[in-house]
Amino acid sequence: MKIRVFVSLREGVLDPQGKAVGHALDSLGFKGLGDVRISRVIDIEAPQGTTEAEGLKLGEAMAKRLLANEVIEDYRVETSA
């Protein structure tokens, strides 16, 4: 089973990397784009025999302890076979 954790900056938190990418896209001719935000995805292979519920719980624990800074970031956890 794979655990996938999506981490993104919260609304209202400045994203300088997103701003830089937005400016670069504009200079490449992609005009009229709105706000550009950068997020990250972490893929983790769960131990063999992990159930979906256990995988979600494990992903949640990893996100809270290491993968996301809950002061400025939101996260979402998904699992797949």
N, C-alpha and C positions, 0 to 999 in steps of 0.2 A: 504494500500500500504506500502511496505517496501522500505526503502532507505538503500543502502549498500555503505559504503565508504571504499575504499581500500587505505591504507597508507603505503608507503615504502620509505626507504632511497634512495636518489638520487645516480646515478652512481658516483663513485669516493669518496663517503663518507664511511669511515670505519665503519664496522658493527661487533663490538666485540662479540655480542651475536651470530651472525651467525658463526663467527670463532670458538667459543666454541662448538656450535652444530656440526659444521663440524668435529672438532677434535674428539668429542664424537662418531659420526657416524663412523669415520675411526677406532677408537679403538674397535667398536662393529663389525668390519669386513666388513663394507661397503666401500670398497676400490675404489680408482679412481674417487671419486666424485669431481666435480668442486667447484667453489665458492658457499657457502651457505649464503643466505640472509634471514633475518627475517622481515616479514611484519605483519601488523595487519588489521583486518577487523572489522568495526563497523556497526552493524545492528540497524536500528532505525525504529520504527513504526510511519508512518506519520499520521497526523490528518485525520480523516474520510473525504472522498470527495476530497482528494488531487489528482490532475491530474498528469500524468507522467511528463509533463513539469514543473509543480510546484514542484514536488518531486525532480527533478534534480536540479532545482534552489535552493531549500531549502538545499539539501545535499551539494551543492557547497558553499553556504554561511556558513554552519556549519563547513565544512572542512577549509575554509579560516580563520574563526574567532577562532576556537578552536582545531579541530581534527588533523590538520597537521601543522607542522612547515615548512613553504614554503622555508625557507633558506636552509634546508637540506633534506626535504622530498617532494616526489611527491604524488599525490592522484588521484583517479578515482572514479566517482560516478555512481552507477547503481540503477535502480528502478525495482520492480517486484510487481505483483498483490498480 
